[in-house]
Amino acid sequence: MAVDQRGGAGVAGDRRTGVDLRTNVPHSARVYDYLLGGKDNFAADRTAAEEVIKIAPYMPTSVRANRDFMVRVTRHLAAERGVDQFIDIGTGLPTSPNLHEVAQQADPAARVVYVDNDPLVLVHARALLTSSPEGRTRYIQADLNDPDAIIGSAEVRDTFDFTRPVALCLIAVVHFIPDDSDVRSIIEHLMKPLPPGSFLALSTITLDSAPSRLVSEAVAQYNRRGIMSKARTRAQIEEFFTGFELIEPGVVPVHRWRPDDRALLVEDSMVSMYGGLAVKA
């Protein structure tokens, strides 16, 4: 997750990178990994996740629905819109299928730049750097709060052709930024250098889908564990797409965005994420 959430004192590190993985402090990317059924998490992450599940039993379903949203959006962009350049900020721990795997299945020449600030994601970045022979994947350890450093990085500039559309993917990341004006500013800075025909894909926690009381209590539990987050209404989320043309069906619960057969089986009360896709004119 590409928003800095350090705080607290960690003691564990990874010998391959020399970074402090802070295994005694829950981290959003590792909690998310646990909710997805992954294994790249520690006791503090599992405890935090289980405490949230006690409050909001729908949470694993919601997290999986969000991951499936990413897959469908990426497939739509690559297979139907002809997009072959993606920047995924707040990548999280590798979980197959990763974005580049979906994009390159539709277009083997697709190029993807991943961005995250979690040292554990860096440790596992090799799994993100696999690519079809025709395509390319890169990884940047950077923070969403510094969008100019991301968009101006050598990895982004060397990987993308800025005369052609780029898809900016902010999947399950902006809820870690509490100020709406900060989110809008970040999106503006990231989208401004992208050419017309580029896309913004975004998903975030909502108060308007799963029971709002449970969502509010789950968010409060995250916050008590030091993973600061914010749930928003549909209207607030739609404002993040201001200046861009929303693609049908607009901002909806993530399982209702161009659903496949599996998504159609998910009940609205089990999902607390809204998502949408928009194009830059």
Solvent accessible surface area in square Angstrom, and as a share of the most:
residue,aa,sasa,rsa
1,M,9,0.04
2,A,0,0.00
3,V,9,0.05
4,D,61,0.32
5,Q,38,0.17
6,R,149,0.54
7,G,53,0.51
8,G,65,0.63
9,A,82,0.64
10,G,20,0.19
11,V,137,0.79
12,A,32,0.25
13,G,50,0.48
14,D,17,0.09
15,R,248,0.91
16,R,159,0.58
17,T,55,0.32
18,G,70,0.68
19,V,37,0.21
20,D,60,0.31
21,L,15,0.07
22,R,43,0.16
23,T,30,0.17
24,N,83,0.43
25,V,36,0.21
26,P,16,0.10
27,H,25,0.11
28,S,7,0.05
29,A,4,0.03
30,R,4,0.01
31,V,1,0.00
32,Y,53,0.20
33,D,5,0.02
34,Y,58,0.22
35,L,12,0.06
36,L,22,0.11
37,G,64,0.61
38,G,28,0.27
39,K,189,0.80
40,D,43,0.23
41,N,12,0.06
42,F,65,0.27
43,A,65,0.51
44,A,17,0.13
45,D,0,0.00
46,R,96,0.35
47,T,61,0.35
48,A,1,0.00
49,A,0,0.00
50,E,69,0.31
51,E,47,0.21
52,V,1,0.00
53,I,38,0.19
54,K,164,0.70
55,I,43,0.22
56,A,0,0.00
57,P,87,0.55
58,Y,7,0.03
59,M,18,0.08
60,P,47,0.29
61,T,47,0.27
62,S,0,0.00
63,V,12,0.07
64,R,78,0.28
65,A,6,0.04
66,N,1,0.00
67,R,23,0.08
68,D,19,0.10
69,F,0,0.00
70,M,11,0.05
71,V,16,0.09
72,R,16,0.06
73,V,1,0.01
74,T,1,0.00
75,R,104,0.38
76,H,11,0.05
77,L,0,0.00
78,A,8,0.07
79,A,63,0.49
80,E,124,0.56
81,R,102,0.37
82,G,61,0.59
83,V,5,0.03
84,D,25,0.13
85,Q,1,0.01
86,F,0,0.00
87,I,0,0.00
88,D,13,0.07
89,I,0,0.00
90,G,12,0.11
91,T,17,0.10
92,G,9,0.08
93,L,10,0.05
94,P,24,0.15
95,T,29,0.17
96,S,85,0.55
97,P,54,0.34
98,N,10,0.05
99,L,3,0.02
100,H,3,0.01
101,E,66,0.30
102,V,6,0.03
103,A,0,0.00
104,Q,16,0.07
105,Q,148,0.66
106,A,43,0.34
107,D,39,0.20
108,P,62,0.39
109,A,47,0.37
110,A,0,0.00
111,R,87,0.32
112,V,0,0.00
113,V,0,0.00
114,Y,2,0.01
115,V,0,0.00
116,D,0,0.00
117,N,10,0.05
118,D,2,0.01
119,P,31,0.20
120,L,8,0.04
121,V,0,0.00
122,L,58,0.29
123,V,7,0.04
124,H,54,0.24
125,A,7,0.05
126,R,164,0.60
127,A,47,0.37
128,L,1,0.00
129,L,79,0.39
130,T,76,0.44
131,S,49,0.32
132,S,26,0.17
133,P,136,0.86
134,E,107,0.48
135,G,14,0.14
136,R,84,0.31
137,T,10,0.06
138,R,64,0.24
139,Y,27,0.10
140,I,18,0.09
141,Q,77,0.34
142,A,22,0.17
143,D,27,0.14
144,L,0,0.00
145,N,82,0.42
146,D,72,0.37
147,P,13,0.08
148,D,80,0.42
149,A,53,0.41
150,I,0,0.00
151,I,12,0.06
152,G,45,0.44
153,S,17,0.11
154,A,65,0.50
155,E,45,0.20
156,V,0,0.00
157,R,112,0.41
158,D,88,0.46
159,T,1,0.00
160,F,14,0.06
161,D,57,0.30
162,F,41,0.17
163,T,116,0.68
164,R,93,0.34
165,P,48,0.30
166,V,0,0.00
167,A,0,0.00
168,L,0,0.00
169,C,2,0.01
170,L,0,0.00
171,I,19,0.09
172,A,13,0.10
173,V,0,0.00
174,V,1,0.01
175,H,9,0.04
176,F,25,0.11
177,I,6,0.03
178,P,87,0.55
179,D,65,0.33
180,D,23,0.12
181,S,58,0.37
182,D,70,0.36
183,V,1,0.00
184,R,93,0.34
185,S,46,0.30
186,I,12,0.06
187,I,4,0.02
188,E,107,0.48
189,H,77,0.34
190,L,0,0.00
191,M,3,0.01
192,K,157,0.67
193,P,49,0.31
194,L,3,0.02
195,P,17,0.11
196,P,95,0.60
197,G,26,0.25
198,S,0,0.00
199,F,10,0.04
200,L,0,0.00
201,A,0,0.00
202,L,0,0.00
203,S,0,0.00
204,T,0,0.00
205,I,20,0.10
206,T,0,0.00
207,L,52,0.26
208,D,71,0.37
209,S,26,0.17
210,A,1,0.01
211,P,62,0.39
212,S,59,0.38
213,R,154,0.56
214,L,34,0.17
215,V,1,0.01
216,S,55,0.36
217,E,69,0.31
218,A,1,0.01
219,V,17,0.10
220,A,37,0.29
221,Q,22,0.10
222,Y,24,0.09
223,N,44,0.23
224,R,166,0.61
225,R,79,0.29
226,G,44,0.43
227,I,1,0.00
228,M,105,0.47
229,S,12,0.08
230,K,60,0.25
231,A,14,0.11
232,R,0,0.00
233,T,47,0.27
234,R,93,0.34
235,A,65,0.50
236,Q,58,0.26
237,I,0,0.00
238,E,68,0.31
239,E,86,0.39
240,F,4,0.02
241,F,4,0.02
242,T,103,0.60
243,G,69,0.66
244,F,43,0.18
245,E,114,0.51
246,L,61,0.31
247,I,14,0.07
248,E,132,0.59
249,P,52,0.33
250,G,13,0.13
251,V,6,0.03
252,V,21,0.12
253,P,17,0.10
254,V,0,0.00
255,H,1,0.01
256,R,80,0.29
257,W,1,0.00
258,R,93,0.34
259,P,50,0.32
260,D,63,0.33
261,D,118,0.61
262,R,142,0.52
263,A,6,0.05
264,L,100,0.50
265,L,149,0.74
266,V,28,0.16
267,E,115,0.51
268,D,67,0.35
269,S,53,0.34
270,M,65,0.29
271,V,0,0.00
272,S,3,0.02
273,M,14,0.06
274,Y,7,0.03
275,G,0,0.00
276,G,0,0.00
277,L,0,0.00
278,A,0,0.00
279,V,24,0.14
280,K,38,0.16
281,A,107,0.83
